[in-house]
Amino acid sequence: MRWGHSLLGCAAVLSLLSLTDPALANARFPNAQQLVVHPTNPDRLWLRATHGVLTSPDRGKTWRWVCEEAVGYTGTGDPPIGVTQTGAVLVGVSGLSISRDEGCDWTLHPTFGTQLVADLSVHPLDGNQVILLTSNNSDAGFVTEVWKSLDSGETWVRLSPALDPGLVGYTLDAAPSDPRRIYVTGTLYRTADSGPATQGKIYVSNDEGATFTAFDLPGADIEHPAFLAAVHPTNPDALYVRVRGPDSPSPDQTVENFLLYSDDAGKTFREILRERADFLGFALSRDGGTVLVGMGDSRVPMAQRPVDKGALGLYSAAAPAHAFQRLSPGHIGGLTFESEELWLCTSQFDRDFELMRSGDRGQTLEGIMQLRDLEGPVICPCETSTGAACPHRWPRLCGPKGISRCSSEEGDPLALAYCGAPPAPPPSPAPSPPDDGCGCRTPSRASTITAALTIFALASISLIARRRRH
C-alpha cells in the first residue's frame, strides 16, 4: 500500500512528462529530500532523493547512488530513513530494509516481514536506540503498533498493544530529553450514521509506549494529514506538528499547509504559521531556540499540488514567539541540524545545487552537491543487492538528469561495478495502456468495514507515501 500508486491520484500516476522535462524513470522531478548524518562518523552522509538513496563518505565531496530497487521500494514513495550508532542504514518500506555494509546488501528484518513501516526515529543522543511505527489494514480495521530496538535494529520488541483499531498511523518520535515520552500522529476513522468521519489525532505516552492518551489535532483530518515535525531538544512537552493541505484544491487556489505548536504535551495546540506551499523541511537548533521551516514545491505530476512560488524559501523564527521571517527564497526540500551546521535539501533547477549547508542558521548558504557530482552506483560485489540491481539502471537515471558519466571509461572504478556485460541502452517507452477511466490498481483485499470506510482508509494510507520527514 505504501509504495503502490495513490488511489486518489490516477492522473498523477499515469502522467508522462515531456522528454525535455528533467524527470526520472519514475516520473518524479529530481529532488533531494532528507539528509541523515552517521551518529559517530560525521563524514558519512546519507541522502534520500526522489531517484533513490545517495551516500557520501567524505562529508559531501563525492557521492554515489543506491537505486530504489536494491533498497526494496519503487514508485513515488518517500520512505523514512535512519542511521544507527553502528552505521546500519534503516529504511521503512513494506518491511524494514537494513544495510550494514554501507549500502551494498539490503535485507528485510524478519520481525516485520512485509508490514508497512510508516516511520522510524533514531534517538539523537543514543544512536543504538530506534523506535518504529507499523500501520497496516486488517479485517477488523487497522493495526498500528510501536516498536523499539536497543541494539541498532538487530532485535525489536513491541512496546504496547495495538493502538485504536480505527487509527492509521503516520509519524512517531521520542522526546530527546526523555525517551519515555513518545508521540504518534495519524488519522482516526469513526463510523457515523452519515458515513465515515475522520479526525487527526496525536497519541502521547509517558511510559515508553506501555499506554497512550489521545488528543485531537485541530484542523487535521483525512484531507489534512498531520505529521510530527520535531520535539523540543530539552523540553519533552514542547512539540511541532505540520499539517498538509489537500492534494486537489479548487482550480483557482493553491495548496495550503500550516504548523501547530504545543507546550503542554499535545493537550492543546495553536497555529503559528500558514502558507500556500508545502512544508517539506523542519529543523530545531540544538538549544531549541531557533525554528526553521523549509517551504517547497512537491512537483506532483499533473500539477495536483500548485504552490505559490512567492512563498517558497527558508523561514526562521525564535521560540516561543514564533514570528517567522523568510531568510532566502526558493525551493527547500528538507532540513537537518547536525551539531551547529544546517544542511538544506534544495533543487539545482531552482538554487543551482541539490544540497547546501549553512554555518549561521541559514543566514548564508554554501553549495555542496549538484546532480552532475554523482559518480555512479555504490561499487559493490555482484552478489549484493546493489551490485546486482543498480549498475544496469544507472544509464536510465543519468541521462535525464544531465549527468555526463553515463558510461564507464577504461580505468574508471565504475567499470568494476558492472556485473557481466555493460548495461544496454534504456528501452523505448512502452505504449500507453488502454484508457479505462483511471488505470489505478484496486486493493488486493477488502476490509469488512463499510465500503465507504474502506475507500477513505486506503486514501489515507496513500497519504503516507507522499509525506516528507524534516
Rosetta blueprint (number, residue, H / E / L):
1 M L
2 R L
3 W L
4 G L
5 H L
6 S L
7 L L
8 L L
9 G L
10 C H
11 A H
12 A H
13 V H
14 L H
15 S L
16 L L
17 L L
18 S L
19 L L
20 T L
21 D L
22 P L
23 A L
24 L L
25 A L
26 N L
27 A L
28 R L
29 F L
30 P L
31 N L
32 A E
33 Q E
34 Q E
35 L E
36 V E
37 V E
38 H L
39 P L
40 T L
41 N L
42 P L
43 D L
44 R L
45 L E
46 W E
47 L E
48 R E
49 A E
50 T L
51 H L
52 G E
53 V E
54 L E
55 T E
56 S E
57 P L
58 D L
59 R L
60 G L
61 K L
62 T L
63 W E
64 R E
65 W E
66 V E
67 C L
68 E H
69 E H
70 A H
71 V H
72 G L
73 Y L
74 T L
75 G L
76 T L
77 G L
78 D L
79 P L
80 P L
81 I E
82 G E
83 V E
84 T L
85 Q L
86 T L
87 G L
88 A L
89 V E
90 L E
91 V E
92 G E
93 V L
94 S E
95 G L
96 L E
97 S E
98 I E
99 S E
100 R L
101 D L
102 E L
103 G L
104 C L
105 D L
106 W L
107 T E
108 L E
109 H L
110 P L
111 T L
112 F L
113 G L
114 T L
115 Q L
116 L E
117 V E
118 A E
119 D E
120 L E
121 S E
122 V E
123 H L
124 P L
125 L L
126 D L
127 G L
128 N L
129 Q L
130 V E
131 I E
132 L E
133 L E
134 T E
135 S E
136 N E
137 N E
138 S E
139 D L
140 A L
141 G E
142 F E
143 V E
144 T E
145 E E
146 V E
147 W E
148 K E
149 S E
150 L L
151 D L
152 S L
153 G L
154 E L
155 T L
156 W L
157 V E
158 R E
159 L L
160 S L
161 P L
162 A L
163 L L
164 D L
165 P L
166 G L
167 L E
168 V E
169 G E
170 Y E
171 T E
172 L E
173 D E
174 A E
175 A E
176 P L
177 S L
178 D E
179 P E
180 R E
181 R E
182 I E
183 Y E
184 V E
185 T E
186 G E
187 T E
188 L E
189 Y E
190 R E
191 T E
192 A E
193 D L
194 S L
195 G E
196 P E
197 A E
198 T E
199 Q E
200 G E
201 K E
202 I E
203 Y E
204 V E
205 S E
206 N L
207 D L
208 E L
209 G L
210 A L
211 T L
212 F L
213 T E
214 A E
215 F E
216 D E
217 L L
218 P L
219 G L
220 A L
221 D E
222 I L
223 E L
224 H E
225 P L
226 A E
227 F E
228 L E
229 A E
230 A E
231 V E
232 H L
233 P L
234 T L
235 N L
236 P L
237 D L
238 A L
239 L E
240 Y E
241 V E
242 R E
243 V E
244 R L
245 G L
246 P L
247 D L
248 S L
249 P L
250 S L
251 P L
252 D L
253 Q L
254 T L
255 V L
256 E L
257 N E
258 F E
259 L E
260 L E
261 Y E
262 S E
263 D L
264 D L
265 A L
266 G L
267 K L
268 T L
269 F L
270 R E
271 E E
272 I E
273 L E
274 R E
275 E E
276 R L
277 A L
278 D E
279 F E
280 L E
281 G E
282 F E
283 A E
284 L E
285 S L
286 R L
287 D L
288 G L
289 G L
290 T E
291 V E
292 L E
293 V E
294 G E
295 M E
296 G E
297 D L
298 S L
299 R L
300 V L
301 P H
302 M H
303 A H
304 Q L
305 R L
306 P L
307 V L
308 D L
309 K H
310 G H
311 A H
312 L L
313 G E
314 L E
315 Y E
316 S E
317 A E
318 A E
319 A L
320 P L
321 A L
322 H L
323 A L
324 F L
325 Q E
326 R E
327 L E
328 S E
329 P E
330 G L
331 H L
332 I L
333 G L
334 G E
335 L E
336 T E
337 F E
338 E E
339 S L
340 E L
341 E E
342 L E
343 W E
344 L E
345 C E
346 T L
347 S L
348 Q H
349 F H
350 D H
351 R H
352 D L
353 F L
354 E L
355 L E
356 M E
357 R E
358 S E
359 G L
360 D L
361 R L
362 G L
363 Q L
364 T L
365 L L
366 E E
367 G E
368 I E
369 M E
370 Q L
371 L H
372 R H
373 D H
374 L E
375 E E
376 G E
377 P E
378 V L
379 I L
380 C L
381 P L
382 C L
383 E L
384 T L
385 S H
386 T H
387 G H
388 A H
389 A H
390 C L
391 P H
392 H H
393 R H
394 W H
395 P H
396 R H
397 L H
398 C H
399 G H
400 P H
401 K H
402 G L
403 I L
404 S L
405 R L
406 C L
407 S L
408 S L
409 E L
410 E L
411 G L
412 D L
413 P H
414 L H
415 A H
416 L H
417 A H
418 Y L
419 C L
420 G L
421 A L
422 P L
423 P L
424 A L
425 P L
426 P L
427 P L
428 S L
429 P L
430 A L
431 P L
432 S L
433 P L
434 P L
435 D L
436 D L
437 G L
438 C L
439 G L
440 C L
441 R L
442 T L
443 P L
444 S L
445 R L
446 A L
447 S L
448 T L
449 I L
450 T L
451 A H
452 A H
453 L H
454 T H
455 I H
456 F H
457 A H
458 L H
459 A H
460 S H
461 I H
462 S H
463 L H
464 I H
465 A L
466 R L
467 R L
468 R L
469 R L
470 H L
